[in-house]
Amino acid sequence: MSVVDAARLFALKSVWRTTGLQSAGRALLNALDSPKEDVRTIAGMLLVQAGKYAEPLVEEGIKRRLNLPMTLVMAGDIGAIRLKPELQRYAEDPDPEVAKAARDGLRILERQASSGR
């Protein structure tokens, strides 16, 4: 990944979090579909760091099937209880990678609930 790619992702996160500009958050979400693995990873990490604030974007990513395995696990990571029905639905997906990611997301949600987070 180039320095420009990384700088762009961090700038998008900063603009999104400080101004609430949804187009910046959506650009970060769209980076989950990048052909570059490191761009996808950093975009995912930045969204997870935003926690509950990222929930609407994660929900949109799931509905758009953007890097679905990553997005389903992210739903668990951010504690998106509201998205539990979506995760349950995808836990039976015919794609084994998607189904496993959904089950992982559900396990993360359960662990957070039992630890009081």
GIVENHU-V829421 format. One record per pair of residues at least 4 apart in sequence whose ideal C-beta (glycine too) atoms are under 7 Angstrom apart, sorted by sequence separation. I is the first residue (numbers start at 1). J is the second residue. D is the distance in whole Angstrom. If there is no record, write none. Layout:
i->I j->J d->D
i->I j->J d->D
This chain:
i->1 j->5 d->5
i->3 j->7 d->6
i->4 j->8 d->6
i->5 j->9 d->7
i->6 j->10 d->6
i->7 j->11 d->6
i->8 j->12 d->6
i->9 j->13 d->7
i->10 j->14 d->6
i->11 j->15 d->6
i->12 j->16 d->6
i->13 j->17 d->6
i->14 j->18 d->6
i->15 j->19 d->6
i->22 j->26 d->6
i->23 j->27 d->6
i->24 j->28 d->7
i->25 j->29 d->6
i->26 j->30 d->6
i->27 j->31 d->7
i->36 j->40 d->7
i->37 j->41 d->6
i->38 j->42 d->6
i->39 j->43 d->6
i->40 j->44 d->6
i->41 j->45 d->6
i->42 j->46 d->6
i->43 j->47 d->6
i->44 j->48 d->6
i->45 j->49 d->6
i->46 j->50 d->7
i->50 j->54 d->4
i->54 j->58 d->5
i->55 j->59 d->6
i->56 j->60 d->6
i->57 j->61 d->6
i->58 j->62 d->7
i->59 j->63 d->6
i->60 j->64 d->6
i->67 j->71 d->6
i->68 j->72 d->6
i->69 j->73 d->7
i->70 j->74 d->6
i->71 j->75 d->7
i->73 j->77 d->6
i->74 j->78 d->6
i->83 j->87 d->6
i->84 j->88 d->6
i->85 j->89 d->6
i->86 j->90 d->6
i->87 j->91 d->6
i->95 j->99 d->7
i->96 j->100 d->6
i->97 j->101 d->6
i->98 j->102 d->6
i->99 j->103 d->6
i->100 j->104 d->6
i->101 j->105 d->6
i->102 j->106 d->6
i->103 j->107 d->6
i->104 j->108 d->6
i->105 j->109 d->7
i->106 j->110 d->6
i->107 j->111 d->6
i->108 j->112 d->6
i->109 j->113 d->6
i->110 j->114 d->6
i->111 j->115 d->6
i->1 j->6 d->6
i->16 j->21 d->6
i->34 j->39 d->4
i->61 j->66 d->4
i->66 j->71 d->6
i->75 j->80 d->4
i->93 j->98 d->4
i->112 j->117 d->4
i->15 j->21 d->6
i->34 j->40 d->5
i->62 j->68 d->7
i->93 j->99 d->5
i->47 j->54 d->4
i->92 j->99 d->6
i->16 j->24 d->4
i->31 j->39 d->5
i->32 j->40 d->5
i->75 j->83 d->5
i->90 j->98 d->6
i->91 j->99 d->6
i->15 j->24 d->4
i->16 j->25 d->4
i->31 j->40 d->7
i->62 j->71 d->5
i->90 j->99 d->7
i->93 j->102 d->7
i->47 j->57 d->6
i->61 j->71 d->4
i->62 j->72 d->7
i->32 j->43 d->5
i->47 j->58 d->7
i->91 j->102 d->4
i->12 j->24 d->5
i->16 j->28 d->6
i->31 j->43 d->4
i->32 j->44 d->6
i->75 j->87 d->6
i->90 j->102 d->4
i->91 j->103 d->5
i->58 j->71 d->6
i->62 j->75 d->7
i->12 j->27 d->5
i->13 j->28 d->6
i->28 j->43 d->5
i->72 j->87 d->6
i->87 j->102 d->5
i->91 j->106 d->6
i->12 j->28 d->5
i->58 j->74 d->5
i->58 j->75 d->5
i->28 j->46 d->6
i->29 j->47 d->7
i->72 j->90 d->6
i->87 j->105 d->5
i->88 j->106 d->7
i->9 j->28 d->7
i->28 j->47 d->6
i->87 j->106 d->5
i->58 j->78 d->6
i->62 j->83 d->7
i->9 j->31 d->6
i->58 j->80 d->6
i->55 j->78 d->6
i->54 j->78 d->6
i->59 j->83 d->6
i->62 j->86 d->6
i->55 j->80 d->5
i->84 j->109 d->6
i->44 j->70 d->5
i->48 j->74 d->6
i->52 j->78 d->6
i->72 j->98 d->7
i->40 j->67 d->6
i->47 j->74 d->6
i->51 j->78 d->5
i->52 j->79 d->7
i->55 j->82 d->7
i->29 j->57 d->5
i->69 j->97 d->5
i->73 j->101 d->5
i->76 j->104 d->7
i->81 j->109 d->6
i->32 j->61 d->6
i->48 j->77 d->5
i->69 j->98 d->6
i->72 j->101 d->4
i->76 j->105 d->3
i->9 j->39 d->7
i->40 j->70 d->7
i->44 j->74 d->6
i->48 j->78 d->6
i->68 j->98 d->5
i->72 j->102 d->5
i->75 j->105 d->5
i->76 j->106 d->7
i->79 j->109 d->7
i->5 j->36 d->7
i->26 j->57 d->7
i->29 j->60 d->6
i->73 j->104 d->5
i->77 j->108 d->6
i->25 j->57 d->5
i->29 j->61 d->5
i->69 j->101 d->4
i->73 j->105 d->5
i->76 j->108 d->3
i->9 j->42 d->5
i->13 j->46 d->4
i->17 j->50 d->6
i->33 j->66 d->5
i->68 j->101 d->7
i->72 j->105 d->5
i->76 j->109 d->5
i->79 j->112 d->5
i->5 j->39 d->5
i->9 j->43 d->6
i->32 j->66 d->5
i->33 j->67 d->6
i->1 j->36 d->6
i->32 j->67 d->4
i->6 j->42 d->7
i->1 j->38 d->4
i->9 j->46 d->6
i->29 j->66 d->7
i->1 j->39 d->6
i->32 j->70 d->6
i->79 j->117 d->6
i->32 j->71 d->6
